Amino acid sequence: MAKKPPVKKTARKVPQRKVLLVTGLSGAGLSTALKALEDLGYQAVDNLPLALVDALLARTEGRGKPVAIGIDSRTWDFSGPKILKKIAALKVQRNLDAALVFVNCDDQILQQRYTETRRVHPLAIDRPIADGVQRERQMMQPIRKAADHVIDTSDIKAHDLRRLVAGLFHLDDDRGLFVAVTSFGFRNGVPREADLVFDVRFLDNPHWDPKLRPLSGLDAPVVKKIESDPEFTPFFKNVTGLLAHLLPRYDREGKHYLTVAVGCTGGRHRSVYTAEKIYVWLNRMNISAGVRHRDLDKWAAQQQLKMVPEDRHIKNTKRRSA
């Protein structure tokens, strides 16, 4: 009687616990990011000494629950080399899925935030804010270079930061790809978080029509003007064709958050309408999406107008199927 071949034992996959070390520049939005992670289901701990990280992860209470640990220049035993050594040690543990997150921001914006809130920078107790910002950036530079995720908050508001954090670190593995569409004006710079950028400055500019200048891409006369441009329809067809080709592939690669930015000169007319139209197309394709208009708010505030309802900052479809 022939012997049965030995049964190969397959190695049992060790369930991994998500661990995020969240650091960055003071005033960049670290607390907001931690709060967003807590809302997602992470156990969030702020300003934890590095020496206590292992003890926290070893506790039996809440074992297996994802953890987000905030560490910055206020932390008692803070040092760049120590953080890099700690994240390296966590990444080699088979039962952990560890990542280093860095929250960044421009120096000028940081100084403005500290001035407006009248807070004292932790590294500038008895010196100008700019000195503290520069000193901290130098301390943080090696950490930023080694970070798995860098989130720049220079041009985004708190609610957009929470949405970005949710897209990057959500715990629902079946949720799939979320597409954030934003309009912007090139004169104010390209959004730092943009993955794909489309330039619509080749379209006829409604700004040069005195009747359309005070309106936006959300208004019917501007919509009619843009749609009458013979270049718009083939352009939009090409854009949606490209997105239809790319989005399923991003989804298969495990990308959870994609930012599509549409820019014109001022971010009020052509880019606003095109971003809205892309959002509508994504909605019809049953792809989870959101839309916001970065520079339209600023312009409306200057004109003492409320052109953009609050609920248009984040418009979501409930489900996606890319």
N, C-alpha and C positions, 0 to 999 in steps of 0.2 A: 504494500500500500504506500503510495507516494506521500511524502511528508508535505504538509501545508507550508507554504512560504511564511516566514515570520511576519507578523503584522507590524508595520512601521508605526511608531508612535509619533504623532505630530505634536510639536511643541505648543503648549497652550499659551495663547496670547495674553500677556499681562495687561489688565485694564490700566490705562494711564490717567493720572489726575492732572488737570490743567493747572499750571502755576504761572502767574505773570508777575514779574518784577517790574513795577511801573515807576519810572523816575523821569527827571527832566528839569527844566528851568523853573525857578520860583516865579509864580505869576502866569505861567503858560497854560494852566488849566488842569494841573495834576489832580486836584480835589474833585473837579467835575468829572474827569475820566474815571476816577475810583468810584464815585457815586453811580455813574452809568454802569460800571461793571457789577456793582452791588445789585442794581436793579435787574441785571441780566441773570442773577443767581450765583454770582461769585461771593465768597466770604472775603470782604474787603477789610484790610488792616492798614492803617496809615501810620507813617513815621515809626516803623518797627526797626529796632537795631538789628543789624545783619547777624549778630551773634545769636539772635533768638529765632531766626528763620527756620533752622532745622528743628528746634523744639516745637515751633508752631505746627510744622508739617507732620511731626511725629505724634501729635495728640490724637487720641482715639476718638474724641468728640468731633463729629463732622468729617471723619476720615473718608476720603474719596471726593469730598465736595471741592469744586474748583476754588482756587484762592488767588486773590490779587493783592499784592503787597506793595504799598507805596513807600519809596525810599528817596529822600532828597537831601539837600545840603543841611537841613535842620536836624537830620537824624544824628543821634549821639555818636556813633562810630563810623560816620560816613567817610568813604574814600573810594575813588574811582577804581583802583586796582582791586580792592576788596569786593566791590560789586561784580567786576568781571570774573574774579575767581569764584564767587558764589554762583553766578549763573552758569558757569562752565561745569561746576560740580553738580548742579541740579540737572543739567541736560544729559549727563551720562547715566542718570538713574533710570532704569527701565520702566519703573512704575510712574514716572512723571513726564508730562508734556510741558516743558518749561520754555518760556520766551521772555526776552527783555524788551520792554516798551519804553520809548523815549518821547516825551511831550516837549516840543520845541516851539519857539516863537522868536520873532525879530526883536532886536535890542530896543529899537525905537518904540515898538508897540508895548513891550514890557515896561519901559520907563513911563509911558503914558498911562498904563493901567495903575502903576504904583502911585503916580501923581494924582490921578482922579480919585482913587480910593483912600489916599493919604495913609497908606500902609508903609511900614518900614521893611525894606529888603533885609532878609536874614544875614546877608554878608555886607551890609552897608548901614550898620547901626549908627556910626558916627562919621559917615562920609556920604558923598553924593550917591544917588541911586545908580547912576551910570557906572560908577566904580564897582558896586556890588554885582551888577549885571555882567560886566566884563570878567570879573574875577570868577564868577560862577560858571560862565561859559567856558573858560579855560579849564576849569576843573572837570567839566562835563564832556569835553570834546572826545576823549577816548571812549567814553560810554556811548555817546551818540554814534560813533563810527561802528561800534560792535552791536548796536541794537538790531533786533529782528524786525521791529516796526518803529518808524519815526512818524509821529503825528504832529503836523505843524498847524498851530492855532492862530497864526497871524491874521488871517483873513476870514475866520469863521466864528460864528456866535456859539454860545453855550449849547443851544438845542441842536445845532449842526454837529458839534463835537460829540454829543451823546449819540446822535444817529450814526456817526462814523465809527465810534467805539462799538456800537451794536452790530454794525455790519462786519467789523473785523473779528470780533471775539464772541459772537453769539454761541450759545450752547446747543442749539437745535441743528444737528448735522443735516437734517433733511430740508432745511428751509431754502437752500439754494442761493442763487445769485440775486443780489439787490443792486439795481442800477440807479445811481443818483445823478440827475440831470441838472446842470446849473448854467445860467447865462452869466456873462460878465463883459466888461469893457476892457479892451486891450490897454487903454490909457491908464488903467489902474492895476495892470499886471495880470498874468495868467494865474488861475487858481492853483495853489501849490499841490492840492490833492488830486488834480486832474490825471486820469489815465489816458483818455482820448480827448483831443482838442480839435474842434471844427471852427474854421474861420469863415464868417459870412460877410466880411467887409466888401466882398465883390458885388453884393446886391445893391440896388439903388437905395440911397440913404434917405429915409423919411425926415431926417433932421433938417434937410434943406428946404422942406415945404413948411412955410410959416404956420399953416393950419395944423400940421401933424407934429410939429416940434414939441408942443407942450403935452402930447399924448405919449402912450407907451405901446409896446407890442401886445398888450392885453386889450387894446381898444380896437373896435371894428374898423374904423377908417385906416388905421395903420396896417391891420391884417390884410385888408383889401389891397393896399398899396404894395405890400410885400408879395402877396400871391399873384399880383399882376405882372411881376417881373418875370420875363420868360426864362431866366436862368434858375429860378427857385425850384420849379417842379423837378427837372432832371437832377439838380443837386440833392434834393430831399430823397429822391428815389435811390440815388447812389449811397447816401448816408444810411438809410434803412436797410439797403441790401448788404452793406458792410456789417452793420450791427447784427443782422439776421445770421450772417456767416460766423461772426466772432463770438457772440454771446453763448451759444451752446458749448463752444470749445473752452471758454473761460469757466463755464459751469462744470464741465467734465474735469478740468484741471483742479477743481476745488476752490476756485476764487469765489469769495462770498460777497465782495463789495467792489463795485466799479463806478468810477465817476466820469461822466461824459460832460465836457464843458464846451459851450458854444459861445463864441466871442464876436462882438462887433466893436465899433470904435468907443462908444460910451456905455454900452450895456443896457440900453433902454428900449430900442426898437427891434432891430433885425434879430439880435440874439435872443431876446425875450420871446418873440413869437416862435422862432425855430425851436427853442428849448421846450416850449409848451407843446408844439406839434410832435416832437420826438417823444415826449412823455405820453401823449395820447396814443401814439403808435405802440409804445411799449405796453400800455394798458390793454389795448386791443389784442396784443400778442400774448396776454396773460402773463407778463413778466413783472415781477415785483419791482416797483420804481417809485421815485420821489422827485420833486422838482422844486427848485428855488431860484431866485433872481438876486444875485449877490449885490449888484450895483444899483438896481432899481430902487431898493429901499433907501439908499443913501441920497439918491437924487430926489425922491419923494419927500424925504425929511427936509432937505434944503428948500424945497418949494412949499413946505408946510402942507403937504398933501399926504393922504393915506391911500396910495395907489395900489398897494398889495395887501390884501387881507391876510391876517396872521396865519390862517389855516393853509395858505398856499406855500408856506415855507417848506412844509413836509406833507406831500400828498402820497399816500401809499395805496397800492392795490393789496388786497388781503393775501393773495397767493400767487405764486409764480409757477410757470412750467416752461422753462426755456428749451 
